[in-house]
Amino acid sequence: MTTAQAQKRVYNFSAGPAVLPVPVLQEVKDEMMCLPGAGASVLEISHRSKDYEAIIEGARQNIRDLLDLPEDYHVLFLQGGATTQFSMVPMNFHHSEGQAHYVRCGAWAVKAIKEAKKVGPVDILWDGEAGGFKEMPTADVFNKVSSGSYVHITSNETIEGVEFPYDPSTGSVPLVCDASSDFLHRKLDIKNYSLIYAGAQKNVGPAGATIVILHDDFLQKQVGKNLPTMLDYKIMVKGESMHNTPPAFSIYVIEKVTRWLKEEIGGLDAIYERNRKKAQVLYDAIDSSDGYYRGHAKLEYRSLMNVTFRLPSEELEKKFLKEATENDFSGLKGHRSVGGLRASIYNAFPPEGVDALVEFMKEFQKNNG
Ligand SMILES: *Cc1c(COP(=O)(O)O)cnc(C)c1O
């Protein structure tokens, strides 16, 4: 491989870790040897230094600004990925009077449920498996809940490519949301949510940090006793995510990605419009292919982040993948549980990459129809 080839950036459709904004990568590169003012790399300085404090505070503030977060929500940067939140949520908040309600809407929800069951009884509020995990529940499903520890949803199922097109309303029962793969892709009706968690590596940064947005009223309902220190939200809030060494580099990049979202893109309404258009271009290509390409998700619940689709046969899917790779489209292989193709087009994925893929899809159909 020549240096030129080795350095060529492809259109990266990876589901996670995933594409990051080019200006952010450039800035990270420029600052790698010496963080301005610090005289050392961000990889080398104390997380208690004033330079680093400005970074973590900036990241927190950007997220607050983007989501228009009221004062009584905490913003945390934790470790252990979204997967640790599957356990941490029930360990902290699953009380003995009643159940925790889970929406079983895809592969990640299934994993969250498995962990919750180790802590206490789980009620499956809605189950999408019989329908092939192609949709989300309608809003009225949430009216059935009147008691229990909390309701848990997965706002975007990364593997199946289904997404909530609305913010569920659960009344007095706290709503917990795994937003790992669509965090900061649109504005939220934030008051509906008591806790939102997201592994950074899908839509907001590199692997290593998990963002948690936590309403203080919910925090006060913590029931877990004698929790391991790192699994105790109260300790994490008290220490302002600095009880121990935080995932410093990941948070540093998150600060840049969220600043890019705010300043370059213009906030969540602007990114949503961009995401909606990108997804529409791709879904339109699927829908206008006379059934050659078939989308997995039902129309109303199609994900704007992970577009899942099939071709007429597995042979053609293999051929498509091979030729796509040769044409500098990477990461398009669908998850083995769904099969087919998956184009992850997160916030940072450029619109021209979607246009290029659509061109390729049309050409492929013409040659292999
Ligand atoms: C990727 C993903 C997870 C797991 O995240 P980790 O940070 O790897 O633990 C959980 N939920 C959803 C929706 C995801 O996309």
The ligand as an SDF file (V2000), in Angstrom:
LIG
                    3D

 15 15  0  0  0  0  0  0  0  0999 V2000
  -23.4760    0.2820   21.1280 C   0  0  0  0  0  0  0  0  0  0  0  0
  -24.6850    0.2900   21.9730 C   0  0  0  0  0  0  0  0  0  0  0  0
  -24.6530   -0.1310   23.3200 C   0  0  0  0  0  0  0  0  0  0  0  0
  -23.4160   -0.6710   23.9680 C   0  0  0  0  0  0  0  0  0  0  0  0
  -22.4860    0.3090   24.1520 O   0  0  0  0  0  0  0  0  0  0  0  0
  -21.0800    0.0220   24.8510 P   0  0  0  0  0  0  0  0  0  0  0  0
  -20.5800    1.4080   25.0830 O   0  0  0  0  0  0  0  0  0  0  0  0
  -20.2590   -0.7700   23.8850 O   0  0  0  0  0  0  0  0  0  0  0  0
  -21.3260   -0.7190   26.1110 O   0  0  0  0  0  0  0  0  0  0  0  0
  -25.8180   -0.0590   24.0420 C   0  0  0  0  0  0  0  0  0  0  0  0
  -26.9580    0.3980   23.5010 N   0  0  0  0  0  0  0  0  0  0  0  0
  -27.0300    0.8080   22.2180 C   0  0  0  0  0  0  0  0  0  0  0  0
  -28.3140    1.3130   21.6690 C   0  0  0  0  0  0  0  0  0  0  0  0
  -25.8850    0.7650   21.4160 C   0  0  0  0  0  0  0  0  0  0  0  0
  -25.9490    1.1700   20.1360 O   0  0  0  0  0  0  0  0  0  0  0  0
  1  2  1  0
  2  3  1  0
  2 14  2  0
  3  4  1  0
  3 10  2  0
  4  5  1  0
  5  6  1  0
  6  7  2  0
  6  8  1  0
  6  9  1  0
 10 11  1  0
 11 12  2  0
 12 13  1  0
 12 14  1  0
 14 15  1  0
M  END
$$$$
